[in-house]
C-alpha cells in the first residue's frame, strides 16, 4: 500500500500554493478524529455566479455564489438537487485555507455532459456543511 496522500483541490495551480499533485505528507492534514455537530448541519445550494460555455465532457472551475464554511467544519456533497447538464465535483476557493480556519467556497469544479452553457443563477448541485462540535 502506498503512503502517498493524493491532494484534491479546486485550484488548478497546486504548485503556486506550495503543493505537488502527490505528497508524502501534509503537515496539519494528518488523519484525525472528527467531532461534528450534525444538529447544526445546513444544506446549501451551489449556484453559478456567472455564465460559462461548456463543450460535452469539458471540465472547468467556475465562480459560484459564496458558501461560508466554519473553522473545523466538513463539506459533503449531496446528490439531491443536481444540474441535468453535468456534474459538480467539488467546491472550494482559489487560495488554500487550512481546515482549522473559517473559509468561503467561491468556486466549483463542474463537468458538462452535453454542449451547453451554465447560466448565472443555475443550480449546479448541493453541499451539506456540518460544523465542528
DSSP file (Angstrom, degrees, kcal/mol; ACC not computed):
  #  RESIDUE AA STRUCTURE BP1 BP2  ACC     N-H-->O    O-->H-N    N-H-->O    O-->H-N    TCO  KAPPA ALPHA  PHI   PSI    X-CA   Y-CA   Z-CA
    1    1 A X              0   0    0      0, 0.0     2,-0.1     0, 0.0     0, 0.0   0.000 360.0 360.0 360.0 138.2    0.0    0.0    0.0
    2    2 A X        -     0   0    0      1,-0.1     0, 0.0     2,-0.1     0, 0.0  -0.434 360.0-151.9 -77.4 151.4    1.3    3.5   -0.9
    3    3 A X        +     0   0    0     -2,-0.1     2,-0.2     2,-0.1    -1,-0.1   0.211  58.3 119.2-105.2  13.5    1.8    6.1    1.8
    4    4 A X        -     0   0    0     18,-0.0     2,-0.5    21,-0.0    20,-0.2  -0.511  57.4-140.5 -79.4 148.2    1.2    9.0   -0.6
    5    5 A X  E     -A   23   0A   0     18,-3.1    18,-1.9    -2,-0.2     2,-0.7  -0.945  13.3-139.8-105.7 125.5   -1.6   11.4    0.0
    6    6 A X  E     -A   22   0A   0     -2,-0.5     2,-0.5    16,-0.2    16,-0.2  -0.783  17.2-140.9 -88.1 119.2   -3.5   12.5   -3.1
    7    7 A X        -     0   0    0     14,-1.4     2,-0.5    -2,-0.7     7,-0.1  -0.678  14.6-165.1 -84.9 125.4   -4.2   16.2   -2.9
    8    8 A X        +     0   0    0     -2,-0.5     2,-0.3     2,-0.0    13,-0.0  -0.952  21.1 157.2-111.9 125.7   -7.6   17.2   -4.2
    9    9 A X        -     0   0    0     -2,-0.5    83,-0.1     2,-0.1     5,-0.1  -0.990  50.1-136.6-148.0 152.1   -8.1   20.9   -4.8
   10   10 A X  S    S+     0   0    0     -2,-0.3     2,-0.7    83,-0.3    82,-0.1   0.529  84.6  96.2 -81.6  -7.3  -10.3   23.2   -6.9
   11   11 A X        -     0   0    0      1,-0.2     3,-0.2    82,-0.1    -2,-0.1  -0.755  62.0-160.6 -86.8 117.3   -7.1   25.2   -7.6
   12   12 A X  S    S+     0   0    0     -2,-0.7     2,-0.7     1,-0.2     3,-0.2   0.692  85.0  61.9 -70.1 -16.2   -5.6   24.1  -11.0
   13   13 A X    >   +     0   0    0      1,-0.2     3,-0.6    81,-0.1     4,-0.5  -0.645  57.9 160.0-109.6  73.0   -2.2   25.6  -10.0
   14   14 A X  G > >S+     0   0    0     -2,-0.7     5,-2.3     1,-0.2     3,-1.5   0.858  73.0  60.4 -63.2 -35.4   -1.2   23.5   -7.0
   15   15 A X  G > 5S+     0   0    0      1,-0.3     3,-1.7     3,-0.2    -1,-0.2   0.858  96.5  62.1 -60.7 -33.7    2.5   24.4   -7.4
   16   16 A X  G < 5S+     0   0    0     -3,-0.6    -1,-0.3     1,-0.3    -2,-0.2   0.693 106.3  44.6 -66.2 -18.5    1.5   28.0   -6.9
   17   17 A X  G < 5S-     0   0    0     -3,-1.5    -1,-0.3    -4,-0.5    -2,-0.2   0.133 126.4 -98.0-111.2  18.4    0.2   27.3   -3.4
   18   18 A X  T < 5S+     0   0    0     -3,-1.7     2,-0.3     1,-0.2    -3,-0.2   0.731  85.6 114.8  80.5  23.3    3.2   25.1   -2.5
   19   19 A X      < -     0   0    0     -5,-2.3    -1,-0.2    -6,-0.1    -2,-0.2  -0.939  51.7-144.6-126.6 150.2    1.8   21.7   -3.1
   20   20 A X        -     0   0    0     -2,-0.3   -13,-0.2    -3,-0.1     3,-0.1  -0.567  36.7-105.2 -96.0 169.2    2.5   18.9   -5.6
   21   21 A X  S    S+     0   0    0      1,-0.2   -14,-1.4    -2,-0.2     2,-0.4   0.874 112.7  26.7 -61.8 -36.4   -0.2   16.7   -7.1
   22   22 A X  E    S-A    6   0A   0    -16,-0.2     2,-0.3   -18,-0.0    -1,-0.2  -0.995  74.1-179.2-128.9 134.8    1.1   13.9   -4.8
   23   23 A X  E     -A    5   0A   0    -18,-1.9   -18,-3.1    -2,-0.4     3,-0.1  -0.941  31.4-138.6-128.5 152.1    2.8   14.5   -1.4
   24   24 A X  S    S-     0   0    0     -2,-0.3     2,-0.3     1,-0.3    -1,-0.1   0.782  89.3  -7.3 -78.8 -26.3    4.1   12.0    1.1
   25   25 A X        -     0   0    0    -20,-0.1     2,-0.3   -21,-0.1    -1,-0.3  -0.981  53.7-149.9-159.5 163.8    2.7   14.1    3.9
   26   26 A X    >   -     0   0    0     -2,-0.3     3,-2.7    -3,-0.1     4,-0.1  -0.861  31.2-125.0-142.1 103.0    1.0   17.4    4.5
   27   27 A X  T 3  S+     0   0    0     -2,-0.3    -2,-0.0     1,-0.3     0, 0.0  -0.219  96.0  16.1 -53.5 128.7    1.7   18.9    8.0
   28   28 A X  T 3  S+     0   0    0      3,-0.1    -1,-0.3    70,-0.0    71,-0.1   0.304 109.5  82.4  91.2  -8.1   -1.6   19.6    9.8
   29   29 A X    <   +     0   0    0     -3,-2.7    -2,-0.1    69,-0.0     3,-0.1   0.030  59.7 134.0-115.4  26.3   -3.7   17.4    7.5
   30   30 A X  S    S-     0   0    0      1,-0.2    -5,-0.0    -4,-0.1    -3,-0.0  -0.233  72.1 -74.9 -67.9 164.0   -3.0   14.1    9.1
   31   31 A X        +     0   0    0      1,-0.0     2,-0.3     0, 0.0    -1,-0.2  -0.347  65.4 170.7 -57.7 139.2   -5.8   11.6    9.9
   32   32 A X        -     0   0    0     -3,-0.1     2,-0.4    -2,-0.0    -1,-0.0  -0.982  38.3-101.1-150.6 159.3   -7.8   12.8   12.8
   33   33 A X        -     0   0    0     -2,-0.3     2,-0.3     2,-0.0     0, 0.0  -0.687  38.9-143.3 -82.7 133.6  -10.9   12.1   14.7
   34   34 A X        -     0   0    0     -2,-0.4     2,-0.5    98,-0.0    98,-0.0  -0.767  13.6-164.9 -99.9 143.6  -13.8   14.5   13.9
   35   35 A X        +     0   0    0     -2,-0.3    98,-3.4    37,-0.2     2,-0.3  -0.904  23.1 177.7-124.7 101.2  -16.3   15.8   16.3
   36   36 A X  B     -B  132   0B   0     -2,-0.5     2,-1.0    96,-0.3    96,-0.3  -0.784  31.5-134.6-110.4 148.6  -19.2   17.3   14.2
   37   37 A X    >   +     0   0    0     94,-2.9     3,-1.8    -2,-0.3    94,-0.5  -0.782  22.8 179.0-101.8  89.7  -22.4   18.8   15.3
   38   38 A X  G >  S+     0   0    0     -2,-1.0     3,-1.2     1,-0.3    -1,-0.2   0.713  75.7  68.8 -65.9 -20.8  -25.0   17.2   12.9
   39   39 A X  G 3  S+     0   0    0      1,-0.2    -1,-0.3    -3,-0.1    -2,-0.0   0.682 102.9  46.1 -70.9 -15.3  -27.8   19.2   14.6
   40   40 A X  G <  S+     0   0    0     -3,-1.8    -1,-0.2    91,-0.1    -2,-0.2   0.217  83.5 131.6-109.0  12.8  -26.4   22.3   13.1
   41   41 A X    <   -     0   0    0     -3,-1.2     2,-0.4    89,-0.1    89,-0.2  -0.365  39.2-159.4 -67.5 144.7  -25.8   21.0    9.5
   42   42 A X  E     -C  129   0C   0     87,-2.2    87,-2.9    -2,-0.1     2,-0.6  -0.987  14.3-138.7-128.4 137.0  -27.1   23.1    6.6
   43   43 A X  E     -C  128   0C   0     -2,-0.4     2,-0.4    85,-0.2    85,-0.2  -0.856  27.7-167.6 -92.5 118.2  -27.8   22.1    3.1
   44   44 A X  E     -C  127   0C   0     83,-3.4    83,-2.5    -2,-0.6     2,-0.2  -0.901  17.9-129.8-111.6 133.1  -26.5   24.8    0.7
   45   45 A X  E     -C  126   0C   0     -2,-0.4     2,-0.7    81,-0.2    81,-0.3  -0.572  17.0-136.7 -72.9 143.1  -27.3   25.1   -3.0
   46   46 A X  E     -C  125   0C   0     79,-3.2    78,-3.4    -2,-0.2    79,-1.1  -0.916  30.9-173.9-101.4 111.1  -24.2   25.5   -5.2
   47   47 A X  E     -C  123   0C   0     -2,-0.7    18,-2.6    18,-0.3    76,-0.2  -0.911  26.2-116.4-117.7 129.9  -25.3   28.3   -7.6
   48   48 A X  B     -E   64   0D   0     74,-2.5    73,-2.7    -2,-0.4    16,-0.3  -0.376  17.1-158.9 -62.5 136.1  -23.3   29.6  -10.6
   49   49 A X  S    S+     0   0    0     14,-2.5     2,-0.3    71,-0.2    15,-0.2   0.594  71.9  12.2 -94.7 -13.4  -22.2   33.2  -10.3
   50   50 A X  S    S-     0   0    0     13,-0.6     2,-0.2    69,-0.1    -1,-0.2  -0.985  87.9 -84.5-156.2 164.4  -21.7   33.8  -14.0
   51   51 A X        -     0   0    0     -2,-0.3     2,-0.4    69,-0.1    68,-0.2  -0.484  41.9-180.0 -72.2 137.3  -22.4   32.3  -17.4
   52   52 A X  E     -F  118   0E   0     66,-2.5    66,-3.2    -2,-0.2     2,-0.3  -0.989  21.0-137.0-138.8 130.3  -19.8   29.8  -18.7
   53   53 A X  E     -F  117   0E   0     -2,-0.4     2,-0.4    64,-0.2    64,-0.2  -0.682  24.5-167.3 -85.4 140.6  -20.0   27.9  -22.0
   54   54 A X  E     -F  116   0E   0     62,-0.9    62,-1.1    -2,-0.3     2,-0.3  -0.973  16.7-147.8-130.2 143.0  -19.2   24.2  -22.0
   55   55 A X    >   -     0   0    0     -2,-0.4     3,-2.1    60,-0.2    57,-0.3  -0.701  52.6 -77.6 -93.3 158.2  -18.4   21.6  -24.6
   56   56 A X  T 3  S+     0   0    0     -2,-0.3    57,-0.2     1,-0.3    58,-0.1  -0.375 120.6  10.9 -58.5 128.9  -19.5   18.0  -23.9
   57   57 A X  T 3  S+     0   0    0     55,-2.5    -1,-0.3     1,-0.3     2,-0.1   0.314  93.8 140.7  84.9  -7.8  -17.1   16.4  -21.4
   58   58 A X    <   -     0   0    0     -3,-2.1    54,-2.5    56,-0.1     2,-0.4  -0.434  37.8-154.6 -72.2 141.0  -15.4   19.7  -20.6
   59   59 A X  E     +G  111   0F   0     52,-0.2     2,-0.3    -2,-0.1    52,-0.2  -0.967  19.3 169.1-117.5 130.3  -14.3   20.4  -17.0
   60   60 A X  E     -G  110   0F   0     50,-2.3    50,-2.8    -2,-0.4     2,-0.6  -0.976  36.9-127.3-138.3 152.2  -14.0   23.9  -15.7
   61   61 A X  E     -G  109   0F   0     -2,-0.3     2,-0.3    48,-0.2    48,-0.2  -0.910  42.2-178.1 -93.6 120.9  -13.5   25.7  -12.4
   62   62 A X  E     -G  108   0F   0     46,-3.0    46,-2.4    -2,-0.6     2,-0.1  -0.889  29.6 -99.6-125.6 151.8  -16.3   28.3  -12.3
   63   63 A X  E     -G  107   0F   0     -2,-0.3   -14,-2.5    44,-0.2   -13,-0.6  -0.415  40.4-173.0 -69.6 143.7  -17.3   31.0   -9.9
   64   64 A X  E     -E   48   0F   0     42,-2.1   -16,-0.2   -16,-0.3     2,-0.2  -0.864  37.6 -83.7-128.2 163.8  -20.2   30.3   -7.5
   65   65 A X  E     -     0   0F   0    -18,-2.6   -18,-0.3    -2,-0.3    42,-0.1  -0.511  68.4 -89.7 -63.6 138.3  -22.2   32.3   -5.0
   66   66 A X  E     -     0   0F   0     -2,-0.2     2,-0.5    40,-0.1    40,-0.2  -0.161  38.7-164.2 -60.1 141.6  -20.2   32.2   -1.8
   67   67 A X  E     -G  105   0F   0     38,-2.0    38,-2.8    25,-0.1     2,-0.3  -0.985  15.9-138.5-125.0 116.9  -20.7   29.4    0.8
   68   68 A X  E     -G  104   0F   0     -2,-0.5     2,-0.5    36,-0.2    36,-0.2  -0.587  15.7-166.2 -78.5 134.6  -19.3   30.1    4.3
   69   69 A X  E     -G  103   0F   0     34,-3.3    34,-2.8    -2,-0.3     3,-0.1  -0.983  17.9-131.1-122.4 119.2  -17.6   27.1    5.9
   70   70 A X    >   -     0   0    0     -2,-0.5     3,-2.4    32,-0.2    31,-0.1  -0.259  38.4 -81.9 -69.1 156.7  -16.9   27.3    9.7
   71   71 A X  T 3  S+     0   0    0      1,-0.3    61,-0.6    29,-0.1    29,-0.2  -0.331 119.1  10.6 -55.1 132.1  -13.5   26.5   11.1
   72   72 A X  T 3  S+     0   0    0     27,-3.6    -1,-0.3    29,-0.4   -37,-0.2   0.434 100.2 138.6  77.2  -1.6  -13.2   22.8   11.5
   73   73 A X    <   -     0   0    0     -3,-2.4     2,-0.4    26,-0.3    58,-0.2  -0.264  46.3-133.6 -76.2 164.1  -16.3   22.2    9.6
   74   74 A X  E     -D  130   0C   0     56,-2.8    56,-3.0    -3,-0.1     2,-0.5  -0.930   7.0-151.6-120.0 141.0  -16.9   19.5    7.0
   75   75 A X  E     -D  129   0C   0     -2,-0.4     2,-0.4    54,-0.2    54,-0.2  -0.965  15.6-176.8-114.4 125.1  -18.4   19.8    3.5
   76   76 A X  E     -D  128   0C   0     52,-2.6    52,-3.7    -2,-0.5     2,-0.3  -0.966  25.9-120.3-122.2 137.1  -20.1   16.8    2.0
   77   77 A X  E     -D  127   0C   0     -2,-0.4     2,-0.4    50,-0.2    50,-0.2  -0.567  21.5-149.3 -77.5 135.8  -21.6   16.7   -1.5
   78   78 A X  E     -D  126   0C   0     48,-2.7    48,-0.8    -2,-0.3    -1,-0.0  -0.855   7.7-155.5-101.0 139.7  -25.3   15.9   -1.7
   79   79 A X  S    S+     0   0    0     -2,-0.4     2,-0.5    46,-0.1     3,-0.2   0.242  70.7  93.8 -98.5  13.5  -26.6   14.1   -4.8
   80   80 A X  S    S+     0   0    0      1,-0.2    -2,-0.1    46,-0.1    46,-0.0  -0.905  83.7  26.1-102.7 131.8  -30.1   15.6   -4.4
   81   81 A X  S    S+     0   0    0     -2,-0.5     2,-0.2     1,-0.1    -1,-0.2   0.963  84.0 163.9  80.5  72.7  -30.7   18.7   -6.4
   82   82 A X        -     0   0    0     -3,-0.2     2,-0.5    43,-0.2    43,-0.3  -0.724  42.5-101.9-120.3 168.8  -28.3   18.4   -9.3
   83   83 A X    >   -     0   0    0     41,-1.1     3,-1.4     3,-0.3    41,-0.1  -0.800  23.0-144.8 -92.3 126.8  -27.9   20.0  -12.7
   84   84 A X  T 3  S+     0   0    0     -2,-0.5    -1,-0.1     1,-0.3    40,-0.1   0.655  94.5  58.8 -67.0 -16.3  -29.1   17.9  -15.6
   85   85 A X  T 3  S-     0   0    0     28,-0.1    28,-3.7     1,-0.1    29,-1.2   0.569 118.4 -24.0 -91.4  -7.0  -26.4   19.0  -17.9
   86   86 A X  E <   -H  112   0F   0     -3,-1.4     2,-0.4    26,-0.3    -3,-0.3  -0.945  67.7 -77.1-175.7-164.8  -23.4   17.9  -15.8
   87   87 A X  E     -H  111   0F   0     24,-2.8    24,-2.6    -2,-0.3     2,-0.4  -0.969  23.2-136.3-129.8 133.8  -21.8   17.0  -12.6
   88   88 A X  E     +H  110   0F   0     -2,-0.4    22,-0.2    36,-0.3     3,-0.1  -0.744  22.4 178.4 -81.4 127.9  -20.5   19.0   -9.6
   89   89 A X  E     -     0   0F   0     20,-3.2     2,-0.3    -2,-0.4    -1,-0.2   0.846  56.8 -24.6 -99.0 -46.0  -17.1   17.6   -8.5
   90   90 A X  E     -H  109   0F   0     19,-0.8    19,-2.3   -80,-0.0    -1,-0.4  -0.983  46.8-137.4-159.8 165.0  -16.0   19.9   -5.7
   91   91 A X  E     +H  108   0F   0     -2,-0.3     2,-0.3    17,-0.2    17,-0.2  -0.929  42.7 116.1-124.2 154.6  -16.3   23.4   -4.1
   92   92 A X  E     -H  107   0F   0     15,-2.3    15,-2.1    -2,-0.3    14,-2.1  -0.941  53.5 -84.4 179.1-158.0  -13.5   25.5   -2.7
   93   93 A X        -     0   0    0     -2,-0.3   -83,-0.3    12,-0.2   -82,-0.1  -0.927  31.2-115.3-135.8 161.7  -11.6   28.6   -3.1
   94   94 A X  S    S+     0   0    0     -2,-0.3     2,-0.4   -84,-0.1   -81,-0.1   0.729 101.2  62.8 -71.9 -21.5   -8.6   29.6   -5.3
   95   95 A X  S    S-     0   0    0    -84,-0.0     2,-0.3   -78,-0.0    -2,-0.2  -0.889  92.2-116.2-105.4 135.6   -6.4   30.1   -2.2
   96   96 A X        -     0   0    0     -2,-0.4     2,-0.4    -4,-0.1    -2,-0.1  -0.513  33.7-176.3 -69.9 130.9   -5.6   27.2    0.2
   97   97 A X        -     0   0    0     -2,-0.3    -4,-0.1    -4,-0.1     6,-0.0  -0.999  28.6-114.9-128.3 131.9   -7.0   27.7    3.7
   98   98 A X    >   -     0   0    0     -2,-0.4     3,-2.2     1,-0.1   -26,-0.1  -0.310  25.6-117.8 -63.9 146.4   -6.4   25.2    6.5
   99   99 A X  T 3  S+     0   0    0      1,-0.3   -27,-3.6   -71,-0.1   -26,-0.3   0.691 112.0  66.9 -61.5 -18.1   -9.4   23.4    7.8
  100  100 A X  T 3  S+     0   0    0    -29,-0.2    -1,-0.3   -28,-0.1     2,-0.3   0.544  95.3  70.7 -79.9  -5.5   -8.9   25.0   11.2
  101  101 A X  S <  S-     0   0    0     -3,-2.2   -29,-0.4   -31,-0.1     2,-0.1  -0.756  95.7 -97.8-107.8 155.0   -9.7   28.4    9.7
  102  102 A X        -     0   0    0     -2,-0.3     2,-0.3   -31,-0.2   -32,-0.2  -0.481  49.0-170.6 -66.0 143.0  -13.0   29.8    8.5
  103  103 A X  E     -G   69   0F   0    -34,-2.8   -34,-3.3    -2,-0.1     2,-0.4  -0.910  21.7-147.3-135.0 160.3  -13.3   29.5    4.8
  104  104 A X  E     -G   68   0F   0     -2,-0.3     2,-0.5   -36,-0.2   -36,-0.2  -0.966  14.9-144.2-130.7 117.1  -15.6   30.7    2.0
  105  105 A X  E     +G   67   0F   0    -38,-2.8   -38,-2.0    -2,-0.4   -12,-0.2  -0.681  31.9 158.4 -77.6 124.9  -16.1   28.5   -1.1
  106  106 A X  E     +     0   0F   0    -14,-2.1   -42,-2.1    -2,-0.5     2,-0.3   0.310  56.0  51.6-131.4   5.8  -16.4   30.7   -4.1
  107  107 A X  E     -GH  63  92F   0    -15,-2.1   -15,-2.3   -44,-0.3     2,-0.3  -0.967  58.4-165.0-138.2 157.3  -15.5   28.3   -7.0
  108  108 A X  E     -GH  62  91F   0    -46,-2.4   -46,-3.0    -2,-0.3     2,-0.6  -0.990  21.4-127.9-139.2 148.6  -16.7   24.9   -8.1
  109  109 A X  E     -GH  61  90F   0    -19,-2.3   -20,-3.2    -2,-0.3   -19,-0.8  -0.873  35.1-178.7 -95.9 125.7  -15.4   22.3  -10.5
  110  110 A X  E     -GH  60  88F   0    -50,-2.8   -50,-2.3    -2,-0.6     2,-0.5  -0.980  17.7-158.4-130.9 136.3  -18.1   21.3  -12.9
  111  111 A X  E     -GH  59  87F   0    -24,-2.6   -24,-2.8    -2,-0.4     2,-0.3  -0.967  16.9-140.4-116.2 124.1  -18.1   18.7  -15.8
  112  112 A X  E     - H   0  86F   0    -54,-2.5   -55,-2.5    -2,-0.5   -26,-0.3  -0.623  12.1-166.7 -83.4 137.4  -20.6   19.1  -18.6
  113  113 A X  S    S+     0   0    0    -28,-3.7     2,-0.3    -2,-0.3   -27,-0.2   0.740  78.9  26.9 -86.6 -28.5  -22.2   16.0  -20.0
  114  114 A X  S    S-     0   0    0    -29,-1.2     2,-0.8   -58,-0.1   -57,-0.1  -0.837  95.3 -91.2-130.2 164.9  -23.6   17.9  -23.0
  115  115 A X  S    S+     0   0    0     -2,-0.3     2,-0.3   -59,-0.1   -60,-0.2  -0.710  77.5 112.4 -78.7 111.5  -22.6   21.0  -25.0
  116  116 A X  E     -F   54   0E   0    -62,-1.1   -62,-0.9    -2,-0.8     2,-0.2  -0.960  63.7 -99.4-171.6 157.3  -24.5   23.8  -23.3
  117  117 A X  E     -F   53   0E   0     -2,-0.3     2,-0.5   -64,-0.2   -64,-0.2  -0.619  21.7-134.5 -86.8 149.7  -23.9   26.9  -21.2
  118  118 A X  E     -F   52   0E   0    -66,-3.2   -66,-2.5    -2,-0.2     2,-0.2  -0.910  32.1-145.8 -91.9 128.3  -24.2   27.2  -17.4
  119  119 A X    >   -     0   0    0     -2,-0.5     3,-2.4   -68,-0.2   -71,-0.3  -0.653  24.1 -90.3 -97.8 152.8  -26.1   30.3  -16.8
  120  120 A X  T 3  S+     0   0    0      1,-0.3   -71,-0.2    -2,-0.2     3,-0.1  -0.403 118.0  25.3 -56.4 131.1  -25.7   32.8  -13.9
  121  121 A X  T 3  S+     0   0    0    -73,-2.7    -1,-0.3     1,-0.3     2,-0.1   0.336  88.4 142.3  92.9  -6.4  -28.1   31.6  -11.1
  122  122 A X    <   -     0   0    0     -3,-2.4   -74,-2.5     1,-0.1     2,-0.6  -0.447  55.7-120.3 -68.7 139.2  -28.1   27.9  -12.3
  123  123 A X  E     +C   47   0C   0    -76,-0.2   -76,-0.2     1,-0.2     3,-0.1  -0.712  31.3 177.9 -76.8 121.2  -28.2   25.3   -9.6
  124  124 A X  E     -     0   0C   0    -78,-3.4   -41,-1.1    -2,-0.6   -36,-0.3   0.738  58.4 -66.0 -93.5 -29.2  -25.1   23.1  -10.0
  125  125 A X  E     -C   46   0C   0    -79,-1.1   -79,-3.2   -43,-0.3    -1,-0.4  -0.965  52.6 -90.1 168.4-164.6  -25.7   20.9   -7.0
  126  126 A X  E     -CD  45  78C   0    -48,-0.8   -48,-2.7    -2,-0.3     2,-0.3  -0.982  23.7-160.7-139.3 151.1  -25.9   21.0   -3.3
  127  127 A X  E     -CD  44  77C   0    -83,-2.5   -83,-3.4    -2,-0.3     2,-0.6  -0.959  16.6-133.8-129.2 151.2  -23.5   20.5   -0.4
  128  128 A X  E     -CD  43  76C   0    -52,-3.7   -52,-2.6    -2,-0.3     2,-0.6  -0.923  17.5-158.6-103.0 121.2  -24.0   19.8    3.3
  129  129 A X  E     -CD  42  75C   0    -87,-2.9   -87,-2.2    -2,-0.6     2,-0.5  -0.908   9.9-173.4-104.1 117.8  -21.9   22.0    5.6
  130  130 A X  E     - D   0  74C   0    -56,-3.0   -56,-2.8    -2,-0.6   -92,-0.1  -0.949  14.5-141.1-115.5 117.1  -21.5   20.4    9.0
  131  131 A X        -     0   0    0     -2,-0.5   -94,-2.9   -94,-0.5     2,-0.2  -0.310  25.3 -99.2 -75.3 159.9  -19.8   22.5   11.8
  132  132 A X  B      B   36   0B   0    -61,-0.6   -96,-0.3   -96,-0.3    -1,-0.1  -0.499 360.0 360.0 -71.0 144.0  -17.4   21.2   14.3
  133  133 A X              0   0    0    -98,-3.4   -97,-0.2    -2,-0.2    -1,-0.1   0.464 360.0 360.0 -94.1 360.0  -18.9   20.5   17.7
